[in-house]
Each structure stands twice: as C-alpha cells, then as structure tokens.
Amino acid sequence: MASELPGLTSQAFESVVVITSNDFMLSKRCPACASWGCRPRWRVSEDQGRRGPSSVQEAAAVVDEVQAVELFRFADPVQSVTVEVRCSDPLLMGEERYYAAEIVVESGFVSGRVGLQVSLDDLDEWERCLAALQAEEGAEWPAGGRSAWVEVVPDDPVEVTVHDSPSTQIAVRVPIDVGSEWLRENRLRLAGVREAVAHSS
C-alpha cells in the first residue's frame, strides 16, 4: 500500500488503483490538494458507460475552461485513449514552443492521465505516424524518449499502449475496436490543433 501524506489519516483519502509494470497497487488521493501519491494516476472509473465525442466537431471543441483540443482519439463504446493539447501559453525554450498536453485513458476498469509537452515538430511527427498507421505499420509518439509517450499497433483491435516517462517503466495497454473512419477523423483533429495553435500565437 502506498504511503500516506504526513498529517492526514487514511480516512481522509480516496483509494484508487494504480497499474504498474508488474502488478496492481493501491494508491491514495488527498481531498485537500487533489494530488495523487504516484504518477501516472490511474483511477477506477466511476462512469463506465462514458463514450467519446459523437463527431469530429465535438472532438475539436474546447474540452475544459482552458483551451484544450484533442490531438487524437482512439475509442470504442467501452474505452478510449486521447491526447488533449492546451493551445495557449506555451513554454518557450530557445526558438521552440512547447504546449502542455495530457494523455488520457478511460475505460470501464481504470482511468487516468499523464502529462507531457508537445512542440510543433511533434505535431509534424504525429502526421508521419498517421501515414505509417495507414500503411499498417506501428507508430510511437512523441519521439525522443523525453516524456510520456504512446505506442500504436494497427491490429484488430488496435492496441494503444501508454508509457509513463522512461524512468518509471510504467505502461498501460488498451485494445480498442476503432471505427472505420478513425484515420480520417484523427487527421481532422490534427488540423484542429494546428489551427488552434496558430490562432494563439
């Protein structure tokens, strides 16, 4: 069992399931700060019937109060893996801009999200990944091993594996029975992110 934060009793926490590379362990969340004891934060889903957006227009919409746009979504009626990019207030490092993003996993068993930073080069790389997937080749994104990343294998069903940062070796694999238009829709999502980033510059 994960250790508790100083000064808070076990009754003050909400229990969650955390997937590790070897087994399951129980972690806890503090209601005072809403933080989780370990990362990534895989939570037991309370809404097992939640589905993804019913249209590309929904997917391109703002997903919360901060401007966050879906870069891609692999989904079926049971589970999904999504990347949401916040297209404002980028982190400037030299001439490169990095946008805060999250990989989001939702299923009837576990749900969670892990953060990463996305550059304009990463958007170009995702376009190349979509071309590889169309050619029935596997894809890994983003490249470079600097942060959390996603591996996609275009089998039937499509297998999407979410990896935490390389130092933790934590991963969650989700088989997804995607719809027939998933490539076209994800290309439209990519275009939507590029447009949102351009408007925020």
Contacts in CASP RR format, 6 or more apart in sequence:
PFRMAT RR
TARGET T0000
AUTHOR 0000-0000-0000
METHOD contacts of the structure
MODEL  1
MASELPGLTSQAFESVVVITSNDFMLSKRCPACASWGCRPRWRVSEDQGR
RGPSSVQEAAAVVDEVQAVELFRFADPVQSVTVEVRCSDPLLMGEERYYA
AEIVVESGFVSGRVGLQVSLDDLDEWERCLAALQAEEGAEWPAGGRSAWV
EVVPDDPVEVTVHDSPSTQIAVRVPIDVGSEWLRENRLRLAGVREAVAHS
S
1 25 0 8 1.000
1 26 0 8 1.000
2 18 0 8 1.000
2 25 0 8 1.000
2 26 0 8 1.000
2 27 0 8 1.000
2 28 0 8 1.000
2 37 0 8 1.000
2 38 0 8 1.000
4 10 0 8 1.000
4 13 0 8 1.000
4 28 0 8 1.000
5 30 0 8 1.000
5 37 0 8 1.000
8 30 0 8 1.000
8 32 0 8 1.000
10 28 0 8 1.000
12 30 0 8 1.000
12 31 0 8 1.000
12 32 0 8 1.000
13 28 0 8 1.000
13 29 0 8 1.000
13 30 0 8 1.000
13 31 0 8 1.000
14 28 0 8 1.000
14 29 0 8 1.000
14 31 0 8 1.000
15 26 0 8 1.000
15 27 0 8 1.000
15 28 0 8 1.000
16 26 0 8 1.000
16 27 0 8 1.000
16 28 0 8 1.000
16 29 0 8 1.000
16 36 0 8 1.000
16 41 0 8 1.000
16 42 0 8 1.000
16 43 0 8 1.000
16 44 0 8 1.000
17 24 0 8 1.000
17 26 0 8 1.000
17 27 0 8 1.000
17 42 0 8 1.000
17 43 0 8 1.000
17 44 0 8 1.000
17 110 0 8 1.000
18 24 0 8 1.000
18 25 0 8 1.000
18 26 0 8 1.000
18 27 0 8 1.000
18 38 0 8 1.000
18 40 0 8 1.000
18 41 0 8 1.000
18 42 0 8 1.000
19 42 0 8 1.000
19 110 0 8 1.000
19 170 0 8 1.000
19 172 0 8 1.000
20 170 0 8 1.000
21 169 0 8 1.000
21 170 0 8 1.000
21 171 0 8 1.000
27 36 0 8 1.000
27 37 0 8 1.000
27 38 0 8 1.000
27 41 0 8 1.000
28 36 0 8 1.000
28 37 0 8 1.000
29 35 0 8 1.000
29 36 0 8 1.000
29 37 0 8 1.000
29 41 0 8 1.000
39 114 0 8 1.000
39 164 0 8 1.000
39 168 0 8 1.000
40 112 0 8 1.000
40 113 0 8 1.000
40 114 0 8 1.000
40 115 0 8 1.000
40 148 0 8 1.000
40 162 0 8 1.000
40 164 0 8 1.000
40 170 0 8 1.000
40 172 0 8 1.000
41 112 0 8 1.000
41 113 0 8 1.000
41 114 0 8 1.000
42 105 0 8 1.000
42 110 0 8 1.000
42 111 0 8 1.000
42 112 0 8 1.000
42 172 0 8 1.000
43 110 0 8 1.000
43 111 0 8 1.000
43 112 0 8 1.000
44 109 0 8 1.000
44 110 0 8 1.000
44 111 0 8 1.000
45 106 0 8 1.000
45 107 0 8 1.000
45 108 0 8 1.000
45 109 0 8 1.000
45 110 0 8 1.000
45 111 0 8 1.000
48 108 0 8 1.000
49 77 0 8 1.000
49 78 0 8 1.000
49 108 0 8 1.000
50 106 0 8 1.000
51 75 0 8 1.000
51 77 0 8 1.000
51 80 0 8 1.000
52 59 0 8 1.000
52 73 0 8 1.000
52 75 0 8 1.000
52 80 0 8 1.000
53 59 0 8 1.000
53 61 0 8 1.000
53 70 0 8 1.000
53 73 0 8 1.000
56 185 0 8 1.000
56 188 0 8 1.000
56 189 0 8 1.000
59 70 0 8 1.000
59 73 0 8 1.000
59 185 0 8 1.000
59 188 0 8 1.000
59 189 0 8 1.000
60 69 0 8 1.000
60 70 0 8 1.000
60 188 0 8 1.000
60 189 0 8 1.000
60 192 0 8 1.000
61 69 0 8 1.000
62 68 0 8 1.000
62 69 0 8 1.000
63 69 0 8 1.000
63 70 0 8 1.000
63 84 0 8 1.000
66 86 0 8 1.000
66 88 0 8 1.000
67 86 0 8 1.000
67 87 0 8 1.000
67 88 0 8 1.000
67 196 0 8 1.000
67 200 0 8 1.000
68 84 0 8 1.000
68 85 0 8 1.000
68 86 0 8 1.000
68 87 0 8 1.000
68 102 0 8 1.000
69 84 0 8 1.000
69 85 0 8 1.000
69 87 0 8 1.000
69 189 0 8 1.000
69 192 0 8 1.000
69 193 0 8 1.000
69 196 0 8 1.000
70 82 0 8 1.000
70 83 0 8 1.000
70 84 0 8 1.000
70 85 0 8 1.000
70 189 0 8 1.000
70 193 0 8 1.000
71 83 0 8 1.000
71 84 0 8 1.000
71 85 0 8 1.000
71 101 0 8 1.000
71 118 0 8 1.000
71 123 0 8 1.000
71 126 0 8 1.000
71 189 0 8 1.000
71 190 0 8 1.000
71 193 0 8 1.000
72 82 0 8 1.000
72 83 0 8 1.000
72 126 0 8 1.000
72 186 0 8 1.000
72 189 0 8 1.000
72 190 0 8 1.000
73 80 0 8 1.000
73 81 0 8 1.000
73 82 0 8 1.000
73 185 0 8 1.000
73 186 0 8 1.000
73 189 0 8 1.000
74 80 0 8 1.000
74 81 0 8 1.000
74 82 0 8 1.000
74 152 0 8 1.000
74 158 0 8 1.000
74 160 0 8 1.000
74 174 0 8 1.000
74 176 0 8 1.000
74 178 0 8 1.000
74 182 0 8 1.000
75 81 0 8 1.000
75 82 0 8 1.000
75 176 0 8 1.000
75 178 0 8 1.000
76 157 0 8 1.000
76 176 0 8 1.000
76 177 0 8 1.000
76 178 0 8 1.000
76 179 0 8 1.000
78 107 0 8 1.000
78 108 0 8 1.000
79 105 0 8 1.000
79 106 0 8 1.000
79 107 0 8 1.000
79 108 0 8 1.000
79 109 0 8 1.000
79 174 0 8 1.000
79 176 0 8 1.000
80 104 0 8 1.000
80 105 0 8 1.000
80 106 0 8 1.000
80 107 0 8 1.000
80 174 0 8 1.000
80 176 0 8 1.000
81 103 0 8 1.000
81 104 0 8 1.000
81 105 0 8 1.000
81 150 0 8 1.000
81 160 0 8 1.000
81 162 0 8 1.000
81 174 0 8 1.000
81 176 0 8 1.000
82 103 0 8 1.000
82 104 0 8 1.000
82 106 0 8 1.000
83 101 0 8 1.000
83 102 0 8 1.000
83 103 0 8 1.000
83 104 0 8 1.000
83 118 0 8 1.000
83 150 0 8 1.000
84 101 0 8 1.000
84 102 0 8 1.000
84 104 0 8 1.000
85 99 0 8 1.000
85 100 0 8 1.000
85 101 0 8 1.000
85 118 0 8 1.000
85 193 0 8 1.000
85 196 0 8 1.000
85 197 0 8 1.000
86 99 0 8 1.000
86 100 0 8 1.000
86 101 0 8 1.000
87 99 0 8 1.000
87 193 0 8 1.000
87 196 0 8 1.000
87 197 0 8 1.000
87 199 0 8 1.000
87 200 0 8 1.000
88 200 0 8 1.000
89 100 0 8 1.000
90 97 0 8 1.000
90 98 0 8 1.000
90 99 0 8 1.000
90 200 0 8 1.000
91 97 0 8 1.000
91 98 0 8 1.000
91 99 0 8 1.000
91 100 0 8 1.000
91 117 0 8 1.000
92 98 0 8 1.000
96 119 0 8 1.000
96 120 0 8 1.000
96 121 0 8 1.000
97 119 0 8 1.000
97 120 0 8 1.000
98 117 0 8 1.000
98 118 0 8 1.000
98 119 0 8 1.000
99 117 0 8 1.000
99 118 0 8 1.000
99 119 0 8 1.000
99 197 0 8 1.000
100 115 0 8 1.000
100 117 0 8 1.000
100 118 0 8 1.000
101 115 0 8 1.000
101 116 0 8 1.000
101 117 0 8 1.000
101 118 0 8 1.000
102 113 0 8 1.000
102 114 0 8 1.000
102 115 0 8 1.000
102 116 0 8 1.000
103 113 0 8 1.000
103 114 0 8 1.000
103 115 0 8 1.000
103 116 0 8 1.000
103 148 0 8 1.000
103 150 0 8 1.000
103 162 0 8 1.000
104 111 0 8 1.000
104 112 0 8 1.000
104 113 0 8 1.000
105 111 0 8 1.000
105 112 0 8 1.000
105 113 0 8 1.000
105 162 0 8 1.000
105 172 0 8 1.000
105 174 0 8 1.000
106 112 0 8 1.000
107 174 0 8 1.000
110 172 0 8 1.000
114 148 0 8 1.000
114 162 0 8 1.000
114 164 0 8 1.000
115 147 0 8 1.000
115 148 0 8 1.000
116 142 0 8 1.000
116 147 0 8 1.000
116 148 0 8 1.000
116 149 0 8 1.000
117 147 0 8 1.000
118 142 0 8 1.000
120 197 0 8 1.000
122 141 0 8 1.000
122 142 0 8 1.000
122 143 0 8 1.000
123 190 0 8 1.000
123 193 0 8 1.000
123 194 0 8 1.000
123 197 0 8 1.000
125 141 0 8 1.000
125 142 0 8 1.000
125 143 0 8 1.000
126 141 0 8 1.000
126 142 0 8 1.000
126 190 0 8 1.000
127 187 0 8 1.000
127 190 0 8 1.000
129 139 0 8 1.000
129 140 0 8 1.000
129 141 0 8 1.000
129 152 0 8 1.000
130 139 0 8 1.000
130 183 0 8 1.000
130 186 0 8 1.000
130 187 0 8 1.000
130 190 0 8 1.000
132 138 0 8 1.000
132 139 0 8 1.000
133 139 0 8 1.000
133 152 0 8 1.000
133 154 0 8 1.000
133 183 0 8 1.000
134 183 0 8 1.000
136 154 0 8 1.000
137 154 0 8 1.000
138 151 0 8 1.000
138 152 0 8 1.000
138 153 0 8 1.000
138 154 0 8 1.000
139 151 0 8 1.000
139 152 0 8 1.000
140 149 0 8 1.000
140 150 0 8 1.000
140 151 0 8 1.000
140 152 0 8 1.000
141 149 0 8 1.000
141 150 0 8 1.000
141 152 0 8 1.000
142 149 0 8 1.000
145 166 0 8 1.000
147 165 0 8 1.000
148 162 0 8 1.000
148 163 0 8 1.000
148 164 0 8 1.000
148 165 0 8 1.000
149 162 0 8 1.000
149 163 0 8 1.000
150 160 0 8 1.000
150 161 0 8 1.000
150 162 0 8 1.000
150 163 0 8 1.000
151 160 0 8 1.000
151 161 0 8 1.000
151 163 0 8 1.000
152 158 0 8 1.000
152 159 0 8 1.000
152 160 0 8 1.000
152 161 0 8 1.000
153 159 0 8 1.000
153 160 0 8 1.000
153 161 0 8 1.000
157 175 0 8 1.000
157 176 0 8 1.000
157 177 0 8 1.000
157 178 0 8 1.000
158 175 0 8 1.000
158 176 0 8 1.000
158 177 0 8 1.000
158 178 0 8 1.000
158 182 0 8 1.000
159 173 0 8 1.000
159 174 0 8 1.000
159 175 0 8 1.000
159 176 0 8 1.000
160 173 0 8 1.000
160 174 0 8 1.000
160 175 0 8 1.000
160 176 0 8 1.000
161 171 0 8 1.000
161 172 0 8 1.000
161 173 0 8 1.000
161 174 0 8 1.000
162 171 0 8 1.000
162 172 0 8 1.000
162 173 0 8 1.000
162 174 0 8 1.000
163 170 0 8 1.000
163 171 0 8 1.000
164 170 0 8 1.000
164 171 0 8 1.000
END
